[in-house]
């Protein structure tokens, strides 16, 4: 068990599938390479402005499980090698030269994006105790400022909203200004912020290099300065005890993993307990600390069991636990789906867990939240998200397991089955208001407060978007687009009415539809398709397909105003919810991970082919985009079907999969065994090697134009992965096509795009300009 550290402020995560694909390592004699290049089938009609960089080769043999192969670019994993740093700079120069003729286009795209931004960007306040917390971005600045004000009365959430609109608050306190940090260090990434229960201290973790080596800092809010003698390096998570001067935190080891185990520490919503979750992505071991008596010791709730996770909250003497543990003591395993159980706080142990709420067959529980008078559940029902509240306490003898319908749940009214739901902070345990951000590909973000005591809701704020273009270049504000007073559709509201709706969307201008694509094995894969009603040309439009398919995570389909720059040029934007990501139940993730990773790759290919075959996208105008682990998906798909895509954007890409998983010194390697397989196991090793994008580049074949973006300080995906892939594809694949592969490396940033709002627009404008350049030469 990793020991938690106490800090006094006075001293400061197998069944083998046979596929109709040749999955052996692709190998074509090098003597044929020039033949393929001579008869290049690429439709790229432009010539590179200069010869691409040619890095050195250093002989290096990789051997495992009786196989040996050469990796002449292995040397790039030494980021301290001056030759490697020089190579990255050469690639940056080549990318600059390649994109030189798009500079005016980039400026046009950038101007479009910033002109859509609202003049003021702020969040409405959220109450915690006697304080109202909110953020805003100062005019002309890149980053937000975290602020608070004392509430001017103790009641009335509607009055708080009115006061916010009229600025009728007490004096504002600035807690944290991202801009000041960025101006001082050139980079800012705030990991965790926690205000002490007595509202006196702000504990936060800060990364100023991009390497995610976070430093704990504590700010005295009364005296408005940072306690300089309480800086702690390598902090991962933290939680305050109730005394307001004791802080628990976890540390990472030399491999940037939480010390000894992957440990997350947090407080229960009511503040009475601190939970320490020693977890991986597939199992957890949970400990509990009394937040009112932090030195009284630590109690273990459960032992680690493979495939079983627990998430605890406390309410009135009971722990409520979201878990996928076996429902019966005589069962060895559960289906993997979650249910809600509970046990008494004075008899806390997993053996005493009693199931109280089970999901319906077509529903799975994704998350929970607890308040003094209500329980909130986030659900996935047949692939659509929903939320409901249930009155607390739940009166049950635990002898009969209940379903949601047994508890007179109130289902939050939601706009459509394609909307995304992002809960707000919702820190106040005593509140009856639950705040969420709703969004969809055609609906700008809207903040909604749901009053669980009255079964009503109010729209607090919706993102403003200006300067939306139609095919006639007429500029209009989205408020003149479709306004649907019934967008928030009531579901099981027990007769209560909504106080307001008034949501606005852009469905009069842009069409968004959800299709099901038949994959290689007959499984139906959800595909969301977005395009302009006026500008889409059946069978002729270019398109961009998004994919991820890992860790059971949802593919982000929320509103993004930047996409309008492609949609208004006639593009189709699609989102493939392939296996390996989130689905209707946990099997969607497991059937696309580990030994089944090929399923997610084939799903993505099937979605791309569907878009072409159904006339959404021209057969020579399909591109793909992915981030991090999603690049495994796209990279493997390009190896298997190099003629399907004409362009791709791979951001901080996970491509050198086999070599990375063989290197146990890297931060995420051991943790990723559960997701991608453990190459120390021979069957896993062969499966990984067959699909690893870097190891399966096809010799002499024509590949799409690709923009790769990496970051030198990335601790999750090494900067060398993109560099090795680029070097190998230029060395092995068609030389004509590979000249349209460019690598752009940030020499200071990290894995996450922590740039401000303007720099984000600059990066997106660069990516869109690349797509418009390379696809304009196809067809």
QUINOR-V781869 format. One record per backbone hydrogen bond with DSSP energy under -1.0 kcal/mol. NH is the residue of the N-H (numbers start at 1). CO is the residue of the C=O. If there is no record, write none. Layout:
BEGIN
nh,co
NH,CO
NH,CO
END
This chain:
BEGIN
nh,co
5,249
9,245
11,8
12,8
21,19
32,29
33,30
36,32
37,33
38,34
39,35
40,37
58,72
62,69
64,67
67,64
69,62
71,60
74,71
76,73
77,74
78,75
79,77
81,78
85,81
86,82
87,83
88,84
89,85
90,86
91,87
92,88
93,89
94,90
95,91
96,92
97,93
98,94
99,95
102,99
103,100
106,102
107,103
108,104
109,105
110,106
111,107
112,108
113,109
114,110
115,111
123,135
126,133
128,131
131,128
132,149
133,126
134,147
136,145
137,121
141,138
145,136
146,176
147,134
148,173
149,132
151,130
160,156
161,157
162,158
163,159
164,160
165,161
166,162
168,163
169,167
173,148
175,146
176,146
178,144
181,177
182,178
183,179
184,180
185,181
186,182
189,207
191,205
194,203
196,201
199,196
202,219
203,194
204,217
205,192
206,215
207,189
214,212
215,206
216,232
217,204
219,202
220,225
221,200
224,220
225,220
227,218
228,226
230,227
232,216
234,214
235,214
236,250
239,248
241,246
242,291
244,241
247,7
248,239
250,237
252,234
253,257
256,253
259,251
261,259
263,261
264,277
266,275
268,273
271,268
274,289
275,266
276,287
277,264
278,285
279,262
279,277
280,283
281,13
284,308
285,278
287,276
288,299
289,274
291,272
296,293
299,288
301,286
302,286
308,305
311,322
313,320
315,318
318,315
319,343
320,313
321,341
322,311
323,339
324,309
331,328
339,323
340,357
341,321
342,354
343,319
345,317
347,344
350,301
352,349
353,350
354,342
356,340
357,340
358,402
363,360
364,380
366,378
367,378
369,376
371,374
372,429
375,390
376,369
377,388
378,367
379,386
380,364
381,384
382,362
384,381
386,379
388,377
389,410
390,375
392,373
396,394
402,356
406,403
407,404
410,389
412,387
419,416
420,439
422,437
424,435
431,428
434,450
436,448
437,422
438,446
439,420
440,443
443,440
446,438
447,461
448,436
449,458
450,434
451,456
452,432
455,451
456,451
458,449
460,447
461,447
463,445
466,116
468,476
473,470
476,468
478,465
480,477
481,478
484,503
487,484
489,414
489,487
496,493
499,457
505,482
506,442
509,506
510,506
511,531
513,529
515,527
517,525
519,523
522,519
525,517
527,515
528,575
529,513
530,573
531,511
533,509
536,532
539,615
540,537
541,537
543,621
544,572
545,623
546,574
547,625
552,580
553,550
563,560
564,561
565,562
566,563
567,563
568,564
569,566
570,567
571,566
572,542
573,530
574,544
575,528
576,546
577,526
578,576
580,588
581,578
582,553
588,585
590,586
591,587
592,589
593,590
594,675
596,593
597,594
599,596
601,597
602,598
603,599
604,600
605,601
606,602
607,603
608,604
609,605
610,606
611,607
612,608
613,609
614,610
615,612
616,611
617,611
618,541
621,618
623,543
624,647
625,545
626,649
628,651
630,627
631,628
632,629
634,630
635,631
636,632
637,633
638,634
639,635
640,636
641,637
644,641
646,622
648,705
649,624
650,707
651,626
652,709
654,628
657,655
660,656
661,657
662,658
663,660
666,663
672,668
673,670
676,672
677,673
681,678
685,681
686,682
687,683
688,684
689,685
690,686
692,688
694,655
700,732
701,698
705,646
707,648
708,742
709,650
710,744
712,746
713,749
714,711
721,718
723,719
724,720
725,721
726,722
727,723
728,724
729,725
730,726
731,727
732,728
733,729
734,701
738,734
740,737
741,738
742,706
744,708
746,710
754,752
757,142
760,756
761,757
762,758
763,759
764,760
765,761
766,762
767,763
768,764
769,765
770,766
771,767
772,768
773,769
774,770
775,771
778,775
END
